[in-house]
Amino acid sequence: MGKEPGWDAVAAESQKHNKHRYCLFVSGNSSHSQKYIDTVQHICEKYIRSAYCVEIVDVFKDPQRAEAEKVFVTPTLIRHAPAPERRIVGDFSSEDVLAANMGLIT
């Protein structure tokens, strides 16, 4: 499995409109994974509203993608845009800390 169909088009569109572009790597369909997804989406809605896209990658379903992105621990959130790329690994329990690490607040 490679990237989801259309992801390159989404990436190009997000760069064209100065959108924030993230990729969240999770492990399976557990309650923890769903909590990470909900947390990231909530933060994006709170701080950047509609100017973002988040791709969700399940490392069990797409291990090649995780390997290609050098993701060895979940959860891992990669900010692809705006540059520079930023990686956030591990504890997503504090929304304020996560938002700061995403570069959304200081």
URGI-V982764 format. One record per residue. N is the residue number from 0. PHI is phi as a letter, one per 40 degrees, with the letter a starting at -180 (none if undefined). PSI is psi in radians with two decimals (NA if undefined). OMEGA is omega in degrees with one decimal (NA if undefined). Layout:
# URGI-V982764
n	phi	psi	omega
N	PHI	PSI	OMEGA
N	PHI	PSI	OMEGA
This chain:
# URGI-V982764
n	phi	psi	omega
0	none	2.36	176.0
1	b	-2.66	177.2
2	c	2.67	177.5
3	c	2.56	179.1
4	d	2.36	176.6
5	g	-0.08	-177.5
6	c	-0.67	178.0
7	c	-0.67	177.7
8	c	-0.69	177.1
9	c	-0.75	179.7
10	c	-0.79	-179.9
11	c	-0.73	179.3
12	c	-0.70	-179.1
13	c	-0.64	177.9
14	c	-0.67	-179.2
15	c	-0.61	-176.9
16	b	0.33	179.1
17	f	0.67	178.2
18	c	2.70	171.0
19	c	2.33	-178.0
20	b	2.13	-176.7
21	b	2.73	172.5
22	b	2.10	-178.4
23	b	2.12	177.7
24	c	2.20	179.4
25	b	2.92	-179.9
26	b	1.70	175.5
27	g	-2.93	-175.2
28	b	0.77	-177.9
29	c	2.97	176.2
30	c	-0.56	177.0
31	c	-0.80	179.2
32	c	-0.77	179.7
33	c	-0.65	178.1
34	c	-0.72	178.2
35	c	-0.77	179.5
36	c	-0.85	-179.5
37	c	-0.72	-178.9
38	c	-0.83	-179.3
39	c	-0.77	-179.9
40	c	-0.67	178.3
41	c	-0.79	179.0
42	c	-0.78	179.5
43	c	-0.77	178.8
44	c	-0.67	-177.6
45	c	-0.74	-171.3
46	b	-0.54	-175.8
47	b	0.09	175.1
48	f	-2.07	-174.1
49	c	0.01	-175.7
50	c	0.83	-179.7
51	a	2.83	167.8
52	a	2.46	179.7
53	b	2.12	173.7
54	c	2.30	178.3
55	b	2.21	178.9
56	b	2.11	174.4
57	c	2.03	-175.3
58	c	-0.37	176.4
59	c	-0.61	-179.8
60	c	-0.44	-176.1
61	b	1.13	-178.4
62	c	-0.49	178.8
63	c	-0.66	178.6
64	c	-0.75	178.3
65	c	-0.75	178.8
66	c	-0.76	-179.5
67	c	-0.60	-179.9
68	c	0.03	-179.2
69	f	0.80	176.7
70	b	2.09	-177.2
71	b	-0.15	-178.1
72	b	2.48	173.5
73	b	2.61	-3.3
74	c	2.56	170.9
75	b	2.25	176.6
76	b	2.16	178.3
77	b	2.20	173.1
78	c	1.96	178.8
79	c	-0.52	178.9
80	a	2.48	0.5
81	c	2.74	178.9
82	c	2.70	1.9
83	c	2.77	176.2
84	d	2.50	179.8
85	b	2.43	178.5
86	b	2.35	177.8
87	b	2.14	-173.6
88	b	2.36	169.4
89	g	-2.17	-168.9
90	c	2.05	177.4
91	b	0.37	-172.0
92	c	-0.51	179.5
93	b	1.98	-180.0
94	c	-0.64	179.8
95	c	-0.76	179.0
96	c	-0.75	179.4
97	c	-0.78	178.8
98	c	-0.69	177.5
99	c	-0.75	178.8
100	c	-0.47	176.1
101	c	-0.12	179.6
102	g	0.35	-175.6
103	c	-0.45	176.5
104	b	2.82	178.5
105	b	NA	NA
